[in-house]
């Protein structure tokens, strides 16, 4: 997996805020169809992902992680 970074004055600086953000995912659900959830990198592994969306500062729908 490629780490997010910012190029600044021709040097690479890791973007710490990008690492802490969650993403919106459309996941396979049960009777509710296909819910769109904000999930952290740890929790997304517990779901069957249909599509991956934009990054967000919303808290993780499963563990509640919120920076």
C-alpha positions as a Markdown table, in Angstrom:
| # | Residue | x | y | z |
|---|---|---|---|---|
| 1 | Unk | 0.0 | 0.0 | 0.0 |
| 2 | Unk | 1.3 | 3.4 | -0.9 |
| 3 | Unk | 1.6 | 5.9 | 2.0 |
| 4 | Unk | 0.0 | 9.3 | 1.4 |
| 5 | Unk | 2.5 | 12.1 | 1.1 |
| 6 | Unk | 2.9 | 15.7 | 0.1 |
| 7 | Unk | 5.7 | 17.0 | -2.2 |
| 8 | Unk | 7.0 | 20.2 | -0.6 |
| 9 | Unk | 10.1 | 22.0 | -2.1 |
| 10 | Unk | 11.1 | 18.8 | -3.9 |
| 11 | Unk | 11.2 | 16.8 | -0.7 |
| 12 | Unk | 8.6 | 14.2 | 0.4 |
| 13 | Unk | 6.8 | 14.8 | 3.7 |
| 14 | Unk | 4.3 | 12.3 | 5.0 |
| 15 | Unk | 0.8 | 13.7 | 5.4 |
| 16 | Unk | -0.2 | 12.6 | 8.9 |
| 17 | Unk | -3.8 | 13.9 | 8.5 |
| 18 | Unk | -4.3 | 11.7 | 5.4 |
| 19 | Unk | -3.3 | 8.6 | 7.4 |
| 20 | Unk | -5.8 | 9.3 | 10.1 |
| 21 | Unk | -8.8 | 9.9 | 7.8 |
| 22 | Unk | -11.4 | 7.3 | 7.2 |
| 23 | Unk | -13.1 | 6.6 | 3.9 |
| 24 | Unk | -16.7 | 6.1 | 2.9 |
| 25 | Unk | -17.4 | 2.6 | 1.6 |
| 26 | Unk | -20.5 | 1.0 | 0.1 |
| 27 | Unk | -20.6 | -2.4 | 1.7 |
| 28 | Unk | -22.6 | -5.6 | 1.3 |
| 29 | Unk | -25.5 | -5.5 | 3.8 |
| 30 | Unk | -28.1 | -7.9 | 5.1 |
| 31 | Unk | -31.8 | -6.7 | 4.7 |
| 32 | Unk | -30.8 | -3.1 | 4.5 |
| 33 | Unk | -29.4 | -3.3 | 1.0 |
| 34 | Unk | -26.0 | -1.7 | 0.5 |
| 35 | Unk | -25.2 | 0.8 | 3.4 |
| 36 | Unk | -22.6 | 3.6 | 2.9 |
| 37 | Unk | -20.4 | 3.6 | 6.0 |
| 38 | Unk | -17.4 | 5.6 | 7.1 |
| 39 | Unk | -14.8 | 3.0 | 8.1 |
| 40 | Unk | -11.2 | 3.1 | 9.3 |
| 41 | Unk | -8.5 | 0.9 | 7.8 |
| 42 | Unk | -8.8 | -1.7 | 10.6 |
| 43 | Unk | -12.6 | -2.1 | 10.4 |
| 44 | Unk | -13.0 | -2.1 | 6.6 |
| 45 | Unk | -11.4 | -5.6 | 6.6 |
| 46 | Unk | -14.5 | -7.0 | 8.3 |
| 47 | Unk | -16.8 | -6.0 | 5.4 |
| 48 | Unk | -17.4 | -7.0 | 1.8 |
| 49 | Unk | -16.7 | -3.7 | 0.0 |
| 50 | Unk | -18.8 | -2.9 | -3.1 |
| 51 | Unk | -17.1 | 0.5 | -3.8 |
| 52 | Unk | -14.7 | 2.9 | -2.2 |
| 53 | Unk | -15.5 | 6.6 | -1.9 |
| 54 | Unk | -14.0 | 9.8 | -0.7 |
| 55 | Unk | -11.9 | 10.3 | 2.5 |
| 56 | Unk | -13.8 | 11.7 | 5.4 |
| 57 | Unk | -13.3 | 13.0 | 9.0 |
| 58 | Unk | -16.5 | 11.2 | 10.0 |
| 59 | Unk | -16.0 | 8.7 | 12.9 |
| 60 | Unk | -15.7 | 5.0 | 12.0 |
| 61 | Unk | -19.2 | 3.4 | 12.0 |
| 62 | Unk | -17.8 | 0.3 | 13.7 |
| 63 | Unk | -15.2 | 1.2 | 16.3 |
| 64 | Unk | -16.0 | 4.9 | 16.6 |
| 65 | Unk | -12.4 | 6.1 | 15.9 |
| 66 | Unk | -12.4 | 9.8 | 15.6 |
| 67 | Unk | -9.2 | 11.9 | 15.6 |
